[in-house]
Amino acid sequence: MNRVAHWQMITPDPEATSRFYAAMFAWSIENHNAMGYREVTTGKPGIDGGIWPAAAGQPPMVQLFVSVPDVGAAVERAVALGAKVLLPDSSLPDGDRIAIVLDPVGMSVGLCTLRD
């Protein structure tokens, strides 16, 4: 637990971003899921990730997701340590649980419990 388990690129142009990284690194990118999320398979060894559209005016960024045993408890701990909640503990259609917090210096970090 508490390892980087997933990452995602937040980008204003998910299609162009997908094309570039698929061609650059031969990553497999599919979006056959309930949210249309572009799932990136990097190969082994490697950490898989995803590509998601940025909100209007949001700059491109890479976000890490750290695996935790209990997302809700991790959010509470983060808040107690000075973080702000950007996305509360949420269940995704595939059963994963995620939250996103903003640490005390302004960097976002995702918290997740991924289904097996």
C-alpha positions as CSV (number, residue, x, y, z in Angstrom):
1,M,0.0,0.0,0.0
2,N,0.9,3.7,-0.3
3,R,2.7,3.1,-3.6
4,V,2.1,5.0,-6.8
5,A,-0.5,2.8,-8.5
6,H,-1.7,4.9,-11.4
7,W,-1.1,8.2,-13.1
8,Q,-3.1,10.4,-15.5
9,M,-2.3,13.2,-17.9
10,I,-4.8,16.1,-17.8
11,T,-4.7,17.7,-21.2
12,P,-6.8,20.2,-23.3
13,D,-6.6,17.7,-26.3
14,P,-6.8,14.1,-25.1
15,E,-6.9,12.8,-28.7
16,A,-3.7,14.5,-29.8
17,T,-2.0,13.5,-26.5
18,S,-3.1,9.9,-27.0
19,R,-1.7,9.9,-30.6
20,F,1.6,11.3,-29.5
21,Y,2.3,9.0,-26.6
22,A,1.0,5.9,-28.5
23,A,3.5,6.7,-31.3
24,M,6.3,7.8,-29.1
25,F,6.4,4.9,-26.7
26,A,4.2,2.2,-28.4
27,W,1.7,2.5,-25.5
28,S,-1.7,0.9,-26.0
29,I,-4.5,3.4,-25.4
30,E,-8.2,2.4,-25.3
31,N,-11.3,4.2,-24.1
32,H,-13.9,1.4,-24.0
33,N,-15.3,2.1,-20.6
34,A,-18.3,3.8,-19.1
35,M,-16.6,7.2,-18.8
36,G,-14.7,7.2,-22.1
37,Y,-11.5,7.5,-20.0
38,R,-8.4,6.8,-22.1
39,E,-6.7,3.9,-20.4
40,V,-3.0,3.7,-21.1
41,T,-1.1,0.3,-20.9
42,T,2.6,1.0,-20.8
43,G,3.8,-2.6,-20.7
44,K,5.7,-4.5,-18.0
45,P,7.5,-3.4,-15.9
46,G,5.6,-0.2,-15.8
47,I,2.7,1.7,-14.2
48,D,-0.4,2.1,-16.3
49,G,-2.2,5.3,-16.5
50,G,-4.8,7.4,-18.3
51,I,-5.6,10.5,-20.2
52,W,-8.4,12.9,-19.2
53,P,-9.6,16.2,-20.6
54,A,-8.6,19.3,-18.8
55,A,-11.2,21.8,-17.6
56,A,-11.4,25.0,-19.5
57,G,-8.3,27.1,-18.6
58,Q,-6.6,24.3,-16.7
59,P,-3.0,23.8,-17.7
60,P,-1.7,20.3,-18.8
61,M,-0.3,18.3,-15.9
62,V,0.5,14.8,-14.8
63,Q,-1.2,13.5,-11.7
64,L,-0.1,10.6,-9.5
65,F,-2.6,8.3,-7.7
66,V,-1.3,6.7,-4.5
67,S,-2.9,3.4,-3.4
68,V,-4.4,3.5,0.1
69,P,-6.4,0.9,2.0
70,D,-9.3,3.3,2.7
71,V,-9.8,6.4,0.5
72,G,-12.1,8.1,3.0
73,A,-9.7,7.7,5.9
74,A,-6.8,8.9,3.7
75,V,-8.8,12.1,2.8
76,E,-9.5,12.7,6.5
77,R,-5.7,12.3,7.3
78,A,-4.8,14.6,4.4
79,V,-7.2,17.3,5.6
80,A,-5.8,17.0,9.1
81,L,-2.4,17.6,7.6
82,G,-3.5,20.8,5.8
83,A,-4.8,19.5,2.5
84,K,-7.9,20.7,0.7
85,V,-10.3,18.3,-1.0
86,L,-10.7,18.8,-4.7
87,L,-12.7,15.6,-5.4
88,P,-14.2,13.8,-2.4
89,D,-14.1,10.0,-1.9
90,S,-15.9,8.8,-5.0
91,S,-16.8,5.4,-6.5
92,L,-16.1,5.0,-10.2
93,P,-18.3,2.8,-12.5
94,D,-15.7,0.0,-12.5
95,G,-15.7,-0.2,-8.7
96,D,-12.4,1.8,-8.1
97,R,-12.5,4.4,-5.4
98,I,-10.7,7.7,-5.8
99,A,-10.3,11.2,-4.3
100,I,-8.1,14.1,-5.2
101,V,-6.6,16.5,-2.6
102,L,-4.5,19.6,-2.9
103,D,-1.5,19.4,-0.6
104,P,-0.5,22.4,1.6
105,V,1.8,23.8,-1.1
106,G,-0.8,23.5,-3.9
107,M,0.1,20.2,-5.6
108,S,-2.7,17.8,-6.3
109,V,-2.4,14.1,-5.5
110,G,-4.9,11.3,-6.1
111,L,-5.8,8.7,-3.6
112,C,-7.2,5.4,-4.8
113,T,-8.3,1.9,-3.9
114,L,-8.2,0.0,-7.1
115,R,-10.2,-3.2,-7.7
116,D,-8.2,-6.3,-8.3
